Amino acid sequence: MPELTLHFSADAETDLEAMAGHLQKRMSALPSVVTAEAAPQRLRSAGLPEILTVLTYATTAIITTTAFLKAVQELVKAWQNLSAQFPHLHNPTLEVGLRQVPIDQVTEADAREALAAGA
């Protein structure tokens, strides 16, 4: 099944466990998402703590570049709705290959690359 991986950087004082639970619940409710798993990540030397969120989509949900971009647009809309509730989280990034692209800046080329890599 196709997966999208999001990285949510958080302020140092954020309760990552509680925030991860909220994100997992909210992201699970998105259309076409089969499962959502969110887990806190604390990499001391790598900067801010973050919540890694992996969304698994129905096999038929992300099979074309257009469908991929539509799924990303759903994530952007969901994040816009959630951002006021989670002021200590920063704009999420989407894993595209070895890069992390801000979710609201994902391009068609990024979508093609992610699909080619088996997103």
Secondary structure, 3 states (H helix, E strand, C coil): CCEEEEEEEECCCCCHHHHHHHHHHHHHCCCCEEEEEEEEECCHHHCCCEEEEEEEECCCCCCCHHHHHHHHHHHHHHHHHHCCCCCCECCCEEEECCEEEEHHHCCHHHHHHHHHCCC
